[in-house]
Amino acid sequence: MDEVTNTLEGLREEKNKKVIIWKVVRSLPTRFNPQVSVLEYRLDLNNLSMVELHNILIAYEMRAE
């Protein structure tokens, strides 16, 4: 997740938490599509922290294995 933030800084993008969360969610591989749909439907991504997003995705990946 830090890589995304650093890349956005390098591109002089706004380092807004909400923008970064949405960029991470949109850039996930297709295997995460079901989880992205659930995230968008059930959670307010504007109020989700990077740590919460990371934990949700790790848990999803562990269950998918």
C-alpha positions as a Markdown table, in Angstrom:
| # | Residue | x | y | z |
|---|---|---|---|---|
| 1 | Met | 0.0 | 0.0 | 0.0 |
| 2 | Asp | 2.9 | 2.3 | 0.7 |
| 3 | Glu | 4.0 | 1.8 | -2.9 |
| 4 | Val | 0.8 | 3.2 | -4.2 |
| 5 | Thr | 1.1 | 6.3 | -2.0 |
| 6 | Asn | 4.7 | 6.8 | -3.0 |
| 7 | Thr | 3.8 | 6.5 | -6.7 |
| 8 | Leu | 1.0 | 9.0 | -6.4 |
| 9 | Glu | 3.3 | 11.4 | -4.7 |
| 10 | Gly | 5.8 | 10.9 | -7.5 |
| 11 | Leu | 3.1 | 11.8 | -10.0 |
| 12 | Arg | 2.2 | 14.8 | -7.9 |
| 13 | Glu | -1.3 | 13.4 | -7.3 |
| 14 | Glu | -3.3 | 14.6 | -4.3 |
| 15 | Lys | -2.4 | 12.5 | -1.3 |
| 16 | Asn | -6.0 | 12.3 | -0.1 |
| 17 | Lys | -6.9 | 9.1 | 1.8 |
| 18 | Lys | -10.2 | 8.7 | -0.1 |
| 19 | Val | -8.6 | 9.1 | -3.5 |
| 20 | Ile | -5.9 | 6.5 | -2.7 |
| 21 | Ile | -8.5 | 4.0 | -1.4 |
| 22 | Trp | -10.5 | 4.3 | -4.6 |
| 23 | Lys | -7.4 | 4.0 | -6.8 |
| 24 | Val | -6.3 | 0.8 | -4.9 |
| 25 | Val | -9.8 | -0.7 | -5.2 |
| 26 | Arg | -10.0 | 0.0 | -8.9 |
| 27 | Ser | -6.5 | -1.4 | -9.6 |
| 28 | Leu | -7.1 | -4.8 | -7.9 |
| 29 | Pro | -6.7 | -7.9 | -10.1 |
| 30 | Thr | -9.9 | -9.4 | -11.5 |
| 31 | Arg | -9.8 | -12.2 | -8.9 |
| 32 | Phe | -10.8 | -9.6 | -6.4 |
| 33 | Asn | -13.9 | -8.5 | -8.4 |
| 34 | Pro | -16.4 | -10.3 | -6.1 |
| 35 | Gln | -14.7 | -8.6 | -3.0 |
| 36 | Val | -14.7 | -5.2 | -4.7 |
| 37 | Ser | -18.4 | -5.5 | -5.4 |
| 38 | Val | -19.1 | -6.3 | -1.7 |
| 39 | Leu | -16.8 | -3.5 | -0.6 |
| 40 | Glu | -18.7 | -1.0 | -2.8 |
| 41 | Tyr | -22.1 | -2.2 | -1.8 |
| 42 | Arg | -21.6 | -2.8 | 2.0 |
| 43 | Leu | -19.0 | -0.3 | 3.1 |
| 44 | Asp | -18.5 | 3.4 | 2.8 |
| 45 | Leu | -15.2 | 3.5 | 1.0 |
| 46 | Asn | -14.9 | 7.2 | 1.7 |
| 47 | Asn | -14.5 | 6.4 | 5.4 |
| 48 | Leu | -12.4 | 3.2 | 5.1 |
| 49 | Ser | -8.8 | 3.4 | 6.2 |
| 50 | Met | -5.9 | 1.8 | 4.3 |
| 51 | Val | -5.3 | -0.6 | 7.2 |
| 52 | Glu | -9.0 | -1.7 | 7.2 |
| 53 | Leu | -8.8 | -2.2 | 3.4 |
| 54 | His | -5.6 | -4.1 | 3.6 |
| 55 | Asn | -7.0 | -6.4 | 6.4 |
| 56 | Ile | -10.2 | -7.1 | 4.4 |
| 57 | Leu | -8.2 | -8.0 | 1.2 |
| 58 | Ile | -5.7 | -10.2 | 3.2 |
| 59 | Ala | -8.6 | -12.1 | 4.8 |
| 60 | Tyr | -10.3 | -12.5 | 1.4 |
| 61 | Glu | -7.1 | -13.8 | -0.2 |
| 62 | Met | -6.6 | -16.3 | 2.7 |
| 63 | Arg | -10.1 | -17.7 | 2.3 |
| 64 | Ala | -9.7 | -18.0 | -1.5 |
| 65 | Glu | -6.6 | -20.2 | -1.3 |
